[in-house]
C-alpha cells in the first residue's frame, strides 16, 4: 500500500456524509485502513478520515501516540488492554460536554490554514473496531477535539464550517 493524496477543500466529497461500513471481513476495508495509516504517517497529522483520501466510507484513524483505552459496548466495565484503539468505524458522538474550549485548529484538507475553533472539551464516542465490535470511549482535551474533527469529516463538515460557532 502507498500513501494516498489528501483531497483538498472545496472538493465535493468533503462536504457529503460518508457511507456506513457494513462488511468488516472485506479485503477492501483492510486495504483502506492500511492506505489511511500510511497517508496519515506521511502527512504527520493527528487523524485522517476516509473522505480525505477520496473514499466515502465512515472510518477514521489516529496515530498510536493518541490511541485511547476503550470500553467494549457489551461490557462497559471492562477496559481493553493494549494495543489501544486507532481505527474508528461508523463513529457516533453520544455526548458533548457543555464546557467548550477554543484552540487553533487545522486540517490536512485545508493546507496551511489554522483558525480558533470552539469544540466541546469532553465527549463520549461510540464506534466499531476492525472486527465490527462496538466500543465506546470518553475523551477530553486534544483527543476529544480530534474525535470531533474526524467525526465531522464523516458528516460532511469541515472545521471551517464551525468558525462562526461560539
C-alpha positions as CSV (number, residue, x, y, z in Angstrom):
1,X,0.0,0.0,0.0
2,X,1.2,3.5,-0.7
3,X,0.2,6.8,0.8
4,X,-2.7,8.5,-1.0
5,X,-3.1,12.1,-2.0
6,X,-5.1,14.1,0.5
7,X,-8.2,15.7,-1.1
8,X,-8.3,19.5,-0.7
9,X,-11.2,21.8,0.1
10,X,-13.5,22.6,-1.7
11,X,-13.7,19.0,-3.1
12,X,-17.3,17.8,-3.2
13,X,-16.5,14.6,-1.2
14,X,-15.5,16.6,1.8
15,X,-19.0,18.1,2.0
16,X,-21.1,14.9,1.8
17,X,-21.9,12.4,4.6
18,X,-19.9,9.2,4.3
19,X,-21.4,5.8,3.8
20,X,-21.6,3.4,6.7
21,X,-19.4,0.3,6.7
22,X,-21.2,-3.0,6.9
23,X,-18.7,-5.6,5.6
24,X,-16.0,-6.0,8.2
25,X,-14.4,-9.0,6.5
26,X,-13.7,-7.4,3.2
27,X,-10.2,-7.0,1.8
28,X,-11.2,-3.5,0.6
29,X,-11.6,-2.5,4.3
30,X,-8.2,-3.9,5.2
31,X,-6.6,-2.1,2.2
32,X,-8.4,1.1,3.1
33,X,-7.1,1.0,6.7
34,X,-3.5,0.4,5.5
35,X,-3.8,3.3,3.0
36,X,-5.2,5.6,5.6
37,X,-2.4,4.7,8.1
38,X,0.3,5.2,5.6
39,X,-1.2,8.5,4.4
40,X,-1.5,9.8,8.0
41,X,2.1,8.8,8.8
42,X,3.3,10.6,5.6
43,X,1.3,13.7,6.4
44,X,2.1,13.7,10.1
45,X,-1.5,14.5,11.1
46,X,-3.5,13.9,14.3
47,X,-6.1,11.9,12.4
48,X,-7.5,11.2,8.9
49,X,-11.0,10.3,7.7
50,X,-11.6,8.2,4.6
51,X,-13.3,11.1,2.6
52,X,-9.9,12.9,2.8
53,X,-8.4,10.2,0.6
54,X,-11.5,10.3,-1.7
55,X,-13.3,7.3,-0.2
56,X,-16.8,7.9,1.0
57,X,-16.7,5.5,4.0
58,X,-17.4,6.1,7.7
59,X,-14.0,5.5,9.1
60,X,-11.1,7.5,10.6
61,X,-7.7,6.5,12.0
62,X,-5.5,8.3,14.5
63,X,-1.8,7.7,15.3
64,X,-0.8,5.2,18.0
65,X,0.5,8.2,20.1
66,X,-3.1,9.4,20.6
67,X,-4.7,6.0,20.9
68,X,-7.1,5.7,23.9
69,X,-8.1,2.8,26.0
70,X,-11.7,1.8,25.2
71,X,-14.6,0.0,26.8
72,X,-16.4,-2.7,24.9
73,X,-20.0,-1.8,24.3
74,X,-21.3,-5.2,25.6
75,X,-19.3,-4.9,28.9
76,X,-18.8,-1.2,29.8
77,X,-16.9,-2.2,33.0
78,X,-14.1,-3.9,31.1
79,X,-11.2,-1.8,29.6
80,X,-9.5,-3.3,26.6
81,X,-5.8,-3.8,27.1
82,X,-3.2,-2.6,24.6
83,X,-2.9,-2.3,21.7
84,X,-5.2,0.7,22.1
85,X,-7.8,1.7,19.5
86,X,-6.6,3.6,16.4
87,X,-9.3,2.6,14.0
88,X,-12.8,4.1,14.4
89,X,-15.5,2.7,12.1
90,X,-19.1,4.1,11.9
91,X,-18.4,6.5,14.8
92,X,-21.1,8.5,16.6
93,X,-20.6,11.0,19.3
94,X,-23.1,10.2,22.1
95,X,-22.3,13.1,24.5
96,X,-20.8,16.6,24.2
97,X,-19.9,18.5,27.3
98,X,-21.4,21.9,27.8
99,X,-18.0,23.2,28.6
100,X,-16.2,24.4,25.4
101,X,-12.6,25.2,24.6
102,X,-11.3,27.4,21.8
103,X,-8.0,26.3,20.2
104,X,-6.3,26.9,16.8
105,X,-7.3,24.0,14.6
106,X,-6.1,23.0,11.1
107,X,-6.8,20.2,8.7
108,X,-4.9,18.1,6.2
109,X,-7.6,19.0,3.6
110,X,-7.3,22.8,4.3
111,X,-3.5,23.2,4.0
112,X,-1.7,25.9,5.8
113,X,-4.9,27.4,7.4
114,X,-5.3,27.5,11.2
115,X,-8.2,29.2,13.0
116,X,-9.5,29.4,16.5
117,X,-12.2,26.7,16.6
118,X,-14.6,26.0,19.5
119,X,-15.3,22.4,20.5
120,X,-16.7,20.6,23.5
121,X,-13.9,19.8,26.0
122,X,-15.2,16.3,26.6
123,X,-17.1,13.8,24.5
124,X,-18.2,10.1,24.5
125,X,-17.7,8.4,21.2
126,X,-19.2,5.0,20.2
127,X,-17.7,3.2,17.2
128,X,-16.8,-0.2,15.9
129,X,-13.4,-1.8,15.7
130,X,-11.9,-3.6,12.7
131,X,-13.8,-6.8,13.7
132,X,-17.1,-4.9,13.9
133,X,-17.3,-5.0,17.7
134,X,-18.8,-1.9,19.2
135,X,-16.9,0.1,21.9
136,X,-17.1,3.5,23.4
137,X,-14.5,5.9,24.7
138,X,-14.7,9.0,26.8
139,X,-12.2,11.6,25.7
140,X,-11.2,15.1,26.8
141,X,-8.8,17.8,25.7
142,X,-6.9,17.1,22.4
143,X,-8.3,13.6,21.9
144,X,-11.9,15.0,22.2
145,X,-11.0,17.6,19.6
146,X,-9.6,15.0,17.2
147,X,-12.6,12.8,17.6
148,X,-15.0,15.8,16.9
149,X,-12.9,16.9,13.9
150,X,-12.7,13.5,12.3
151,X,-16.4,12.6,13.0
152,X,-17.3,16.0,11.4
153,X,-15.4,14.9,8.3
154,X,-17.6,11.8,8.1
155,X,-20.7,14.0,8.3
156,X,-19.5,16.3,5.5
157,X,-18.5,19.1,7.8
158,X,-15.1,20.9,7.7
159,X,-13.7,22.8,10.7
160,X,-14.1,25.9,8.5
161,X,-17.9,25.4,8.8
162,X,-17.6,25.7,12.6
163,X,-15.7,29.0,12.7
164,X,-18.8,31.1,13.3
165,X,-19.9,29.0,16.3
166,X,-19.2,30.1,19.9
